[in-house]
Amino acid sequence: MMSVLVRIALRNLWQHKGKTLIIGSIVAVGVLVLIVGNSLMETASLGIRRAFVDNYTGHIFISGVADGDISLFGVQSIGGIDRTPTLPEYRAVVDRLEEIPAVGRTTPQMSSFGLMRPDIPGYEGLERGEFSVLFGVDPDTYFDMFESIEIVSGRLMRSGERGVMISEDRVQRLERSTREALDLEEYTLEPNEPVRIVSGFMGGLPRIRIVPLIGVYRTTAINDGVGSDLISYIDAQTLRALEGLSVGITGTAVTTAEETALLDSSFDDAFFFDIEDAPESFELTSDEIERLFSTTPESEPDSEATTGRIESLDTSQPAEAGAAPDTGPWQFILAYLDNPRADRAVVAEMNAWFAENGIAAHAGNWEAAAGPFATTADLIRAVFNAAVIIVGIVAVIIIMNTLVISVIERTSEIGTMRALGAHKSFVWRMFFTETVTITTVFGSVGIAASLATIGILNMIGIPATNPFLTVLFAGPVLRPVLSITAVVFSILIVTGIAILSHVYPVSVALKVQPIKAIQTE
C-alpha cells in the first residue's frame, strides 16, 4: 500500500509541477534560513560562553545580595549602577564551596570603574584620563584560573603588592592622550612608572590613588570580544581604598617600644595648635585635595617629584612568602568546575546552604556574572526566534493558499477516487505522502544550500563592524559552524508547517460528496 501511495504522490507532484515548485521553494528557503540563522546564533552563544567562562567568570559566580541584578560589572538597577555589596562570611563561603567535589579552582574578585592617566608633572585635572573597568584580584589564584594573559612588558602582578596591570591597547591610548595634553613629540608609559587612578564617584567625592604600572598585557584568547582592552587588573587593597571600603591586612604590623608607648599618651587640642589661635574654618585647594586622597604614605607637605613618591612604595620586591591571606572584604567569588555540567547542581547546593545559614549571598552561573553581555545575546536570540515565528506563519499562509488552489483543482480526482471505494483515510495519506515527499526533496536542497552558505561564511568570516557586534560575536570575526541541532530542528519545523498547511484544504475537499465531486470540472 505504501509503495502505491508513493507512486501516486510522485505522479501527482509531477503533474502539478508549478505548484510543487512554489511549495518546494518555500520549504527549501525556510530550511536555509533556519539552519544558517540558528547556526549563527549557536556559534555566537558558544563563543560568548567560552569567552566569559575561560577568561572572566568561570562556571560559578557568587555575590552579595542587592536590589538590582549583580554581575562582574556592578549592580544594574532602574536608576543606573548602584554600589556593589561586599560578600558576607567570605571565608566560610569559600570553605563551603571548596568542599563540593565538582569545584576545581576558586578566586575572589572586586570590580569598579575609574579614570587613569600617567602621574607626571604638568598633567593636571581630574577630568583627564582614560576610562577603565577595574578588576581587583588576588593574582596568585586569579591568574592560575584564567591563563589567557600574555605580558607585553613588565610582569604579572604578585599577591601582596600595590600596582596595576593595563592592556596594551589602553596603554597606547594613554600615551597618545598624554602627548596631546602636554604637547610632547614622544612619550612612552613604561613599567614601574606611576599611574593616577580616580574612582569612587558613587560615594560622593572622587578618590585618587597613585600606583605603579606593574605590567602591560594582551589577551591570548581567540574568542575574546567582550572589551578586554577596557579591563585593568589592580590590587584589591587599592581598589578597596578607591571604593571607600575597609582595608584588609595582608601582613603583620611591627612596632617599636617607642611607638607602642604613644598609645598610652593623652592628647588635647593644644597638642596640635593653640586653642586661641585655632581657625574657625579652612579651605583646601584642588592640589591639596588631590594630595589628601593620594595613597602616598610618605608624601611631604611640599610637593615632591612624582617618581620619588612612587619609589617610596617599594613595590619592586615580591610580597613576603609568609604573608597571611587577604582577609579584607571581597565582592565576588568565582569558581571553575572540573565537571562543567554540574553547574546547576552546584548553584542549587550553594543557594540552599545560604538560605539555611541566613547568609545574604547568591550563587549563579556564568550568565549571571556576564550580566548585560549575556542578556544582550539572549535578547538577540529572542528577536531571531520571534522573526522565525513570523516567517513561519507567513509560510503556512502561502503554502495553505497554494494547497487550497491545488486541492480545488483536484476535486474531481478526489471524487472519482472516493466513488471507486477509496476511504477518506486513503486520501489523507495520499496528501500526507505528497507533503512528506516535497519536504524531503526540497528540504534536502535547503540543507545542501545551508552547508554551502555556512562553509563560505566560515571561510571568509563575518567581521564585527562595531563594538556591539564584537560582543555578540565574542570576537572581531564570527566564523559560523553547522549545528546538527539546527538541522534537525529546522526539518521538524518545516515539516510541521507543511503538514499543518494541508490539513484545512484537504478537509474541505473531503466534505464534498463523491457524486458532486465527479460532476465538478
N, C-alpha and C positions, 0 to 999 in steps of 0.2 A: 504493500500500500504506500509506504514511504517513497519508494522509487517512482511510483506513478505520480504522486503529488509533486515530486521534484521535477519530473519531465513536464508536467502540465504547467508548473510555475515558470520554468525556463522558457517554455513556448510562449506563455502569456507575456512575459517580460520582453521577449524579442519582438513580439507583435506590437507592443506599445513602447517602442524604443525611446520616443521623445520624452514621455512621462517618466520612464525608467531612468533616463539620464538626468532629468531635473531632480528627482528624489535622490538618486545616487550622488549627484554633485553636492547636494546639501549634506548628505551623510559624510562624504569624503572631507569637505571643508570643515564640518563640525569636529570630526576626529582630529584633523590637522591642528585646529585652533586649541582644542582641549589638551592634546598631548604636548604641543610646544609651550602653551601657556602654563600648564601645570609643571612641566619640566623646568621652566624658567623660575617659577615661584619656589619649587622644591630646592633647586640648586642654590638660589639666593638664601632661603631659610637655613639650609645646612651650612652655608658659608658664614652667615651671621652667628649661628650657634657655635661653630668651631672657633670663629674669631674671638668670641667672648669667653667660652669655656677654657680655651687653651691660653689666652693672653690676659684676661682680666678678672673673670668671675669664678672660675672653677664650676663645679656642679651644684654646690650648696652655698646659699647666701643667708647669713644670719645677721639681724639688725635689731635695734630697739623698736619701740612702737611709737608712731606719730599719727596725727590726724590724716595726713595725706599718704600717698604711696611712696615708699622709700626705695631708692636704688643707690648704686655706687656714686651717682651724680647728685645726690641730695634728696630732699623731700619735695615731691611735686604736689602742690595744693592749688586751690582755686585762685588764691592771691599771689601765686608765684612760687618761689623756692623758699621754704622755711628752714630754720636751723635744724640740722640733723642731730637726733638724740644720741647720747652715748649708750653703749650696751651694758645693761646691769649684770652683775655677777659674772664678769668676764671670765675669770679663772675657772669658776665652776662650770660655765658653759663649754669652755674648751675641753675640760676634762671629760665631761659627759659626751661630747661629740667624738672625741678620740676613742671612747670605749666601743663605738659602733664598728663592727668588723669591716664594713664596706668602705669606711673612711680611710683614705691613704695619707694625705698631707693637709695641713691647715695653716692659715696665716691670718693675722689681724690686719686691719686697714682703717684708715680715715680718709676723708676727701673734703675738698673745699675748692674755692676759686680765688684767683689773685692776679694782680698785675706785677710783672717783673721787668727789671732792667739792670744793666751793669751799674754798680755803685762807684762812680768815678767823679772827680771834682768837676763842677760846672754843669753836670747833668741833673737839673733840679725839676721839681714839680711832681706832685703825687699822681696827677692825671696821666703822666707819661708811662709807657710800658706796654709790653705785650701780654695779652690775656692768656691764662694757662689754667688747666684743670690740675689741682694739686692732689697727689696721692701720697698720704703719709703712710709709710710702710715699715715693717721690720725686715731689713734687707736679707738677712740670713734665710728666713722662711719664705719670703715673698719671691725672691729670685731663684729659689730652689723649686717652687711650684710653677712659676711662669718663666720659661727659659728662652723666650723669643727676643731677648735684648742683646744687641751687639754694640760693644763700646767702640766709638769712633775715636775719642781722645779722652784722656784721664783714665778713670777706673770705676768699678762698681762701688756704690756706697756700702759702708760697713755698719753693722749694728753698733749703736752707742756713740756715733759721731754726728755732728751737725753738718748739714750741707744739702745740696740739691743736684739732681741729675736732669738735664734738659735735652729734648730731642734735637737732632741735627737741624731739622727744618726751623724749629723755633729759635735756635742759636743764630742761624743765618738771618732771621728776621730781626733779632735783637741787634746784631752787628749793623744791619742796614739802617735801622731806626736811630742807632747811636751816631752813626756817621752823619745822618741828616740833621740830628738835633745839635750836634757840636760842630758841624761843618768840617768834618775830617775827611781826608782823602782815603785813609786806610784805618781800619780798626778791626781787631780780631779778639773775640772773647775766649780766653784760654782757661783751662782748668786751674783751680786754686784762686782765681780772681773773684772778688766779692760781687754778689748779686743781691739787689734790694728787692724784697717781695712785700707788696701791700695787699692785705686781705682783711677779713673781719668786718666787712661792710654791713652785714646784717645785725651786728651787735652794736651799732652806733658809730663811734669814731673808728676810722680805719687803723689797723695795727701794722706796724712796719718791723720787719726783721731783715737783717743782713747776714747772709751765709755764703760760704764759698761754693763755687761751682766744682763739684767733685768729678763729674763725667758728662760727656756728650754721647748720646746713644742713638741708634736707629733700630727699628724693629725688623726682625728677620722673617716674620710670619707672612706667607704669601697671600693669606686670605684676611689680612687685617685692614679694614677700611673704616674703622669706627673713630677716626680722628686721633690716632695715636700721637701725631705730631703736637697735639694740644696738651698732652699729659706730661707733667713734670713730677718726678719722684723726689720727695722731701722727707727728712727725718721726722718721726712722729712728735718729738719734743717741740720742734719749731712750729709745726702745724697746730699743736695744742695751744701754743702761745698766740698764734695768729687768730685762733678761734676763741680765745679767752677762756680756755679750759684749764683745769689744774694740771700741773706738770708732774709726770711720774718720775720716780727715782731709779736710775739705772746703775748706780754705784754707791759706794759707802763714803759718807762725808767724814773727813778727818779734821779735827780742830785742835788747836794748841791749848795749853792750860790758860794762857792769857786771854784767848778768845772765849773760852768757857767761862772765865771769871766775869766777863762782861754781862753774862746772862743774869747775874745776881745784882747788878748795879741798878740803882734807881735814878731816873732822869726826870727832869721837869722841863718846861718850855724854855727856861733860861739857858739850858744846855745848848740849844740851837741859836737863840738870839735873845737879846734883852727885851723883856715884855714891853717896856716903854717904847722901844724902837720897832716893835712888830708892825708890819704894814697891815692896813685894813683889807687890802685886796692886791692882786698882782695879775699880770697878763703874761702869756708866753708867745714868743714869736713863732713863725712856722718852722724855722730851723730848730728852735728849742723843742717844739712838739715832736719833730721827727727824731731828735736825739733822745727824747724821753721814751719813745716807743721802740728804739732800736735795741737789738739783743746784745750789743757790745758790752761785755761785763766790765771792761776796764777803760771805758772811754773817759777822757779828761774833760773838764769844763770847757777848755778851749778846744776847738775842733782840730783833731789830729788828722793826719793823712789816712785815707781810707785803707790803704794796704797795711799800714801799721796796726790798725784796729782789727782787721781780719786775722792777721798773723797771731794776734793775742789769743784767738780761739784755739789755736794749736790742734787743727783737725788733720794735720798731715800724718798723724800716727793712728793706727787702729785702736779700737777700744780694748780695754784690759780683758784678758782671757777669762778672768774670774768675775766679770761684771754680772750682776744679778739681772734676771729677765725684766723687761719693761713691764711694770705693773700699773702704768698710768691708764687713763681712760681710752678706750677704743670705740669706734662706731660700728665696725663690722667684723665678722669672721667669715672667711672664705674657706671652702673645703673642696678638695679634689678626691673623687671616689675611685677606688680600684675597680669597682663594678658600676659603670655609669647608669645601668638600667635600674639600680637600686635607689635612684634619686628620690622618687616619690615616697618610698618606704622610709628613707632617712628623714625627709621633710616631715612626714606624719609623726614619726617617733619623737623628733625634737620638739615639735609643737605640742604634742601630748605631754612631754616632760615639762615644758614651760608652764602649761596650764596647771599641772599637778603641783608644781613648786611655787606658783604665784610669781613667776619671773616675767616682767614686761618685755618680752622679746618675741621675735617671729622668724621662722625659717622659711625659705623659699628656694626655688631652683634658679638656674642661670637667667631665666626671663625676668624674674623679679629684680635681680641685680642689674640687668641691662636696662631696665626701666623704659625710657622713651624710645630707645633704639628698637627693642623687641616689639613695643607697641606699634611703632611705625610699620614694621614688617607685617604684623598681624592685620593692621588696617589695610595695607595694600592687598594682602591675600583676601580679605573680606570683600574689598571692592571688586577684585577679579572674579571671585565666586558669584557676586551679585550680577556682574556682567554676563557670566556664563549662564546664569538662570534666565536672564532676559533674552539672550541669544537662543537658549533652548526653547523658550516659549514661542519666539518668532518662528523657529524651525518647525515646531509642532504645528503651528497655524499653516505654514506654507505646505508642509507635507500633507496635512489633513485636507487642505483645499485641492491639492493635486490628486489625492486619492479619491476624494468625492467625485471629481470630474471623471476619473478613470473608472470608478465603480458604476456611475450613472451610465457611462458609455457601454458598460458590460452587463447591463441589467438583463437584456435578452439572453445572454450567455448563461447568467446565473439561473434565470427562469428555466431554460432548457435543461440544465443540469438537475435542477430540482424536479422537473417533470419526469426525467428519466430515472428518478429514485434517489438522487443524491441528498443526503441529510444536511441539515444546517451545519452540523459539526464538520462535515467534509468541506463545505465551502469555507468555513472559518479556518480550517487547517490549510486549505489551499492559499488563501490570502496571507496567512501567517508564514507559510513557507516562502512565498514571494518576498515578503518583508525581510525575513532572515537572509534570503539569498542576496537581496540588494545590500543589506547591511554588511554581510560577509565580504562580498566582492568589492564594494566601494569603500568599506571600512579598511580593507587591506590596502587599497590605493592610498587612503588617508594616512595609514601607518607608514607606508613607504615614503610618502612625501614628508612626513614628520621626521623620519630618520634622516633624510637628506637635508632638511632645513636645520635640524639640530646639529648635524655634523658640520655644516657650513658655518653656523654661528659659533660652534666650539672652536673651529679652526681660526676664524678671523677675530672672534671675541666681540662683545658689546661694550664699548667704552663708557665709563661713567663720566658724563659731561658736567656734572655739578656735585656739590657735597652731598646732597640728598641721595642721588643715585649711588655715590660711593659707599654710603652707609647701607643702602638697600642691597647693593651687590656684594657687600663685605669685601671690597677691594676696588682698584681702579678699573678692572675689566671683569665682566661676567662671561664665563665660558660654560654654557648650559650643558648638562649631561642628561641623556634619555632616562626617564623614570619609568620603570616597569609598572609601578603602581599607577602612574598616569595613563599608561597604555590600557591596562585592564579597566580602570575607572572610566576612561573615555569610551571604550567599546560598549560597556554596560549602559552608560548614559545614552549614547546614540541609539543603541538597540531598543532601549526602553522608550525613547522618544518616537522611534519608527513604529513600534508595536502599539503604543498609545494612540498614535495618529490614525491607524487604520481601523480602530475599534468602532468609531462613530459611523464612517461611511459604509462599512460592511453591515453593521447592524441595521442601518436604514434600508439597504438593498434586500436584506433577508426578510424584511417586513412586507415586501411586495409579494402578492400571490403569484405562484408559478404561471397560471394561465394568462394573467395580465402582463407578467414579465416577458412571456413568449411573444405577445402581441405588440410589445414595445419595439420600435425601430431603433 
